[in-house]
Amino acid sequence: MKRLFAGLLALAALTQAHAAAPKPLRALIIAGGCCHDYAMQPMILKEGLEARAYIEVDYVVAVDAAQKPDKSTKAKFAKYEKPDWAKGYDVIIHDECSADVKDVEYVKNILAAHKAGVAAVNLHCAMHSYRVGEFRAPVMPGSPDALWFDLLGIQSNAHGPQVPIQVTIADAGHPVTKPLSGWTTINEELYNNIKVFPTAIPMMKGKQVIKQKDGTEKEVESIVTWGNVYGTTRVFSSTLGHNNATVGDPRYLDMVTRGLLWSCDKLNDTYLKPTPSDPVPPSAKQFLNKK
C-alpha cells in the first residue's frame, strides 16, 4: 500500500509538472556561409537552448548548387525566397555569414518577417551579413544603406584578431543581464561599433588587449551584446561566438537563452527551465576539452 501511495504521489507530481510547462516557443536557426563551423554550431545552440528554456529549435544550413555546405560569403537560403518563410516560428536565430549577399529584394524579404513581429536573435557574423549598400562609413538609420543595420541596432564593419575578450556587464539592471556575470573568453574576434543606433540597448561590453607591430599594447573596447527595437519587434544580438568552445560555453548559452526569451517577451520563470545538471551540451564537450 505504501508503495502504491508513493507511486501515485510521484505520478501526480509528474502530471502537475507537465501541466505547468508552457507551450514551447518555436525557434529557427539559419546558419551557413563563410568562416565558421556551421556543421556543429547549430547543434550546440539547439542542445544548449532546449536544456535551458521551453523552446523547440529547428535549423537549416546553407548548401550550394551541388547540395554541399556553402562555405562562401555569398551563401543564400532557399527558405528566404518564400514570402512566408518564417511562418510557424516565434523567433529566428540569424547565425549566417553572408557578407557578399547584396540582393536588396532578398534582404527585404528576410526583414519583412521581423517587421511583421517575428522576434530576431543575431549572432556573431550575422552582424557582417547582407551589406547591401555603403557599410564602411557610419550610415543614417532608415536610409537604404542601413537596411540590415536597422534590424541590428549597431553597425559594425570589421573585427580584430583572435585574442581573449574580457566581457563585462554594461547594464546590470537589465532583465537579460541581471543574474549574469562577466568572463574572459578564449581567443575570439571583437567586432567594432562604428554606429550605435538610438534604438540600441547596450547590455555587455568586450575588451581586448592587442599587441601592435612596434611591440606596444592597445586596449580596444566595443559593445558585444545588446538589444534593439525594430518597429515594435524586439531584437537581441551578440557578436561573440566565433569558435565552438565559446558557443558551447555555459555562460554564453545562458546569455543567449535569456536574450532570446527577452526578444519574445517571455523572459520569466514560466519559460526558464531549472539549471541543467550538466550545463555543457553533449555536442560541445569535445571542443571545451580542447580549449
C-alpha positions in Angstrom: 0.0 0.0 0.0 2.8 2.4 0.9 4.5 1.7 -2.5 1.2 2.3 -4.3 0.7 5.6 -2.4 4.2 6.7 -3.2 3.7 5.8 -6.9 0.5 7.8 -7.0 2.2 10.8 -5.4 5.1 10.6 -8.0 2.6 10.3 -10.8 0.6 13.3 -9.5 3.8 15.4 -9.3 4.8 14.4 -12.8 1.4 15.3 -14.1 1.4 18.6 -12.3 4.9 19.4 -13.7 3.7 18.7 -17.3 0.6 20.7 -16.8 2.7 23.7 -15.5 5.1 23.6 -18.5 4.1 26.2 -21.1 3.7 25.5 -24.8 7.3 25.7 -26.1 8.4 28.6 -28.2 9.5 27.6 -31.7 12.9 28.9 -32.9 14.6 28.5 -36.3 18.4 28.8 -36.6 19.6 30.0 -40.0 23.3 29.0 -40.3 25.9 28.7 -43.0 28.4 30.6 -45.2 31.9 31.6 -44.6 34.5 31.1 -41.9 32.7 29.2 -39.2 31.9 25.6 -38.2 28.3 25.6 -39.2 28.2 21.8 -39.2 28.4 21.9 -35.4 27.3 25.3 -34.1 23.6 24.9 -34.8 23.5 21.6 -32.9 25.4 23.1 -30.0 22.9 26.0 -29.9 19.9 23.7 -30.2 21.0 21.5 -27.3 22.0 24.4 -25.1 18.8 26.4 -25.6 16.5 23.5 -25.3 18.1 22.5 -22.0 17.6 26.0 -20.6 14.2 27.0 -21.7 10.9 25.7 -23.0 11.8 26.0 -26.6 11.9 23.8 -29.7 14.7 24.6 -32.1 14.9 23.7 -35.8 17.8 24.7 -38.0 18.7 25.0 -41.7 22.2 25.2 -43.1 23.2 26.8 -46.4 24.0 24.4 -49.3 25.4 25.2 -52.8 24.1 24.1 -56.2 25.6 20.6 -55.6 23.8 20.4 -52.2 27.1 20.6 -50.3 27.6 23.0 -47.4 28.0 26.5 -48.9 31.1 28.0 -47.2 31.3 31.1 -49.3 30.5 34.7 -48.4 27.6 34.6 -50.9 25.7 31.8 -49.2 21.9 32.1 -49.7 19.0 30.2 -48.3 16.1 28.8 -50.3 13.8 29.3 -47.3 14.3 33.1 -47.6 12.9 33.1 -51.1 9.4 32.4 -49.8 7.2 35.3 -48.7 6.0 33.4 -45.6 9.4 31.9 -44.8 9.1 32.5 -41.0 5.6 31.1 -40.7 5.1 29.0 -37.5 8.2 30.4 -35.7 8.3 32.8 -32.7 11.9 33.7 -33.2 14.6 33.5 -35.9 18.2 33.0 -34.8 20.4 34.5 -37.6 23.8 32.8 -37.4 24.8 33.1 -41.0 27.9 34.7 -42.6 26.7 36.1 -46.0 28.8 39.2 -46.2 28.6 39.5 -50.0 24.9 38.8 -50.5 23.7 42.2 -51.8 20.3 41.4 -53.3 18.1 44.2 -51.9 14.8 42.4 -52.5 16.1 39.2 -51.0 17.2 41.1 -47.8 13.9 43.0 -47.7 12.0 39.7 -47.7 14.1 38.5 -44.7 13.3 41.7 -42.9 9.6 41.6 -43.7 9.1 38.7 -41.2 10.7 40.8 -38.5 8.8 43.9 -39.4 5.6 41.8 -39.0 6.6 40.9 -35.5 8.7 37.7 -35.6 11.5 38.2 -33.0 15.1 38.0 -34.0 18.4 36.9 -32.4 21.6 37.8 -34.3 24.9 36.0 -33.5 28.4 36.8 -34.5 28.8 37.1 -38.3 25.1 37.9 -38.8 26.4 41.5 -38.0 28.6 41.4 -41.1 26.0 39.9 -43.4 23.7 41.5 -46.0 25.8 44.6 -46.5 23.7 45.9 -49.5 25.0 49.4 -49.5 27.7 51.5 -48.0 28.9 49.8 -44.9 32.4 51.1 -44.3 31.3 54.5 -43.1 28.6 55.2 -40.5 25.1 55.0 -42.0 22.0 57.0 -41.3 19.2 55.0 -39.7 16.4 54.4 -42.0 18.5 55.0 -45.1 18.9 52.4 -47.9 22.5 51.7 -46.6 21.1 50.9 -43.2 18.7 48.2 -44.4 20.2 45.3 -42.3 21.7 47.6 -39.7 18.2 48.9 -38.8 17.4 45.4 -37.6 20.6 45.0 -35.7 20.7 48.4 -34.0 24.5 48.6 -34.2 26.7 48.9 -37.3 30.0 47.0 -37.4 32.4 46.9 -40.4 35.4 44.9 -39.1 36.8 42.8 -36.3 40.1 42.4 -34.5 42.5 39.4 -34.2 41.6 36.3 -32.3 42.7 37.0 -28.7 40.7 36.7 -25.5 37.9 39.1 -24.8 37.2 40.4 -21.3 33.4 40.6 -21.1 31.8 43.0 -18.6 28.2 43.8 -17.9 27.2 47.2 -19.2 23.7 47.3 -17.8 23.4 45.2 -14.6 19.7 46.1 -14.2 18.5 44.8 -17.5 16.4 41.6 -17.2 18.8 39.8 -19.6 22.0 40.6 -17.7 20.7 40.9 -14.1 21.8 37.4 -13.0 24.8 37.1 -15.3 28.5 37.8 -14.7 31.3 38.8 -16.9 34.0 36.4 -18.0 37.1 36.2 -20.2 36.6 34.2 -23.4 39.1 32.0 -25.2 40.5 33.5 -28.4 37.6 35.4 -30.1 37.0 38.2 -32.5 36.0 41.6 -31.2 33.7 43.4 -33.6 33.9 47.1 -33.8 30.9 49.6 -33.3 31.1 52.4 -35.9 27.5 53.4 -35.3 25.2 52.8 -32.3 21.6 53.5 -33.3 19.3 55.4 -30.9 17.1 52.2 -30.5 20.0 50.0 -29.3 20.1 48.8 -25.7 23.8 48.0 -24.7 24.0 45.1 -22.3 27.6 43.8 -22.4 30.9 45.2 -23.4 34.1 43.4 -24.5 37.7 44.5 -24.2 40.8 43.1 -26.0 44.4 43.9 -25.4 46.1 43.8 -28.8 49.8 43.8 -29.5 50.9 46.4 -32.0 53.7 46.0 -34.6 56.0 48.1 -32.5 55.6 45.8 -29.5 53.3 48.1 -27.6 49.8 47.0 -26.4 46.5 48.7 -27.2 43.2 48.3 -25.5 40.1 48.1 -27.7 36.5 48.1 -26.3 33.2 47.6 -28.0 29.6 46.7 -27.2 29.3 43.0 -27.7 25.8 42.2 -26.6 22.7 44.4 -26.9 19.0 44.6 -27.6 17.2 46.7 -30.2 13.7 47.7 -31.1 12.9 47.3 -34.8 9.5 48.9 -35.2 7.6 47.0 -32.5 9.8 43.9 -32.7 12.4 43.1 -30.1 15.8 42.0 -31.4 18.7 40.5 -29.4 22.3 40.4 -30.7 25.8 39.3 -29.7 29.0 39.5 -31.7 30.5 36.8 -29.5 30.6 33.2 -30.8 33.2 32.6 -33.5 34.6 29.4 -32.1 32.8 26.2 -31.0 34.2 26.4 -27.5 32.6 29.8 -27.0 29.3 28.7 -28.4 29.3 25.7 -26.1 30.4 27.7 -23.0 27.5 27.6 -20.4 28.0 31.4 -19.8 27.4 32.1 -23.5 24.4 29.8 -23.7 22.9 31.3 -20.6 23.3 34.8 -22.1 21.8 33.7 -25.5 18.9 31.9 -23.8 17.9 35.0 -21.7 18.3 37.2 -24.8 16.1 35.0 -26.9 13.4 34.9 -24.2 13.6 38.6 -23.8 13.2 39.1 -27.6 10.0 37.0 -27.4 8.8 38.9 -24.2 9.0 35.5 -22.4 11.9 36.1 -20.0 10.3 34.7 -16.9 10.2 31.7 -14.6 7.5 30.1 -16.7 9.8 29.7 -19.8 13.1 29.3 -18.0 13.9 25.7 -17.0 15.8 24.8 -13.9 19.6 24.9 -14.3 20.6 21.8 -16.2 22.6 19.2 -14.2 25.2 19.3 -17.0 25.3 22.8 -18.5 27.6 21.8 -21.3 25.7 20.5 -24.4 26.8 17.0 -25.4 27.9 18.2 -28.9 30.2 20.8 -27.3 32.1 18.7 -24.9 34.8 17.8 -27.4 35.5 21.5 -28.1 35.5 22.6 -24.4 38.0 19.9 -23.6 40.4 21.3 -26.2 40.2 25.0 -25.3 
